[in-house]
Amino acid sequence: MVRGYTDVVGSNDRHSFSSTPGLYIQESRQDIPKELRGIGIRIEDDILITESGPHNLTSACPKYPVEIENLMKRGKEPETV
């Protein structure tokens, strides 16, 4: 099952929204390997829209599997930009 959610907030000159697509595998799915049942994966982006254009506030966050795995191995949050 794939789910997504977008939330928009803002004023007249600035708006932001979150895009949160996700993949959630139900525990009851017998066609999925046992170790993957019941997991969920969501990768979120927060975008700020200003007069000068869109700005991805979460561009420095890891999104690819190897980046996330490396982060988990280190056991700490990524450095902020």
C-alpha positions in Angstrom: 0.0 0.0 0.0 1.3 3.4 -0.9 0.1 6.5 0.9 1.0 10.1 0.6 0.1 13.3 2.4 0.6 16.9 1.6 -0.1 19.7 4.1 0.0 23.4 3.0 0.4 26.3 5.4 1.3 29.9 4.8 0.6 33.6 4.5 0.3 35.9 1.5 4.0 35.9 0.6 5.3 32.5 1.9 3.8 29.1 1.8 5.2 25.7 2.8 4.1 22.2 2.2 5.2 18.7 3.2 5.1 15.8 0.8 5.2 12.5 2.6 4.9 9.5 0.3 5.2 6.2 2.0 5.2 2.5 1.5 3.6 0.3 4.2 3.5 -3.5 4.1 0.8 -5.2 6.1 1.8 -8.0 8.4 -0.9 -10.2 6.9 0.7 -10.2 3.4 1.8 -13.8 2.8 3.3 -12.9 -0.6 6.0 -10.7 1.1 9.1 -12.1 2.8 8.5 -12.5 6.5 11.3 -10.0 7.5 9.6 -7.2 5.5 6.0 -7.6 6.8 4.7 -4.9 9.0 7.3 -2.3 8.0 6.7 1.2 6.8 9.0 3.6 4.8 8.3 7.3 4.5 10.5 9.9 3.0 9.4 13.4 3.6 10.3 16.7 2.0 9.4 20.1 3.4 9.2 22.8 0.7 9.1 26.6 1.4 7.7 28.7 -1.4 8.7 32.4 -1.4 8.7 35.1 -4.0 12.1 34.0 -5.2 10.9 30.4 -5.7 10.8 27.0 -4.0 13.3 26.0 -1.3 13.6 22.4 -0.2 14.2 22.6 3.5 15.0 18.9 3.8 17.4 18.6 0.9 20.3 17.7 3.1 18.4 14.8 4.7 19.4 11.3 3.5 16.9 9.7 1.1 18.7 6.8 -0.6 19.1 3.4 1.1 22.9 3.6 1.3 22.7 7.1 2.9 20.1 5.9 5.5 22.1 2.7 6.2 25.3 4.8 6.8 23.4 7.1 9.1 22.0 4.2 11.1 25.5 2.7 11.4 26.9 6.0 12.8 24.0 6.2 15.2 23.6 10.0 15.1 21.6 12.6 13.2 23.0 14.2 10.0 24.8 17.5 10.2 22.6 20.5 9.4 23.3 22.8 6.6 
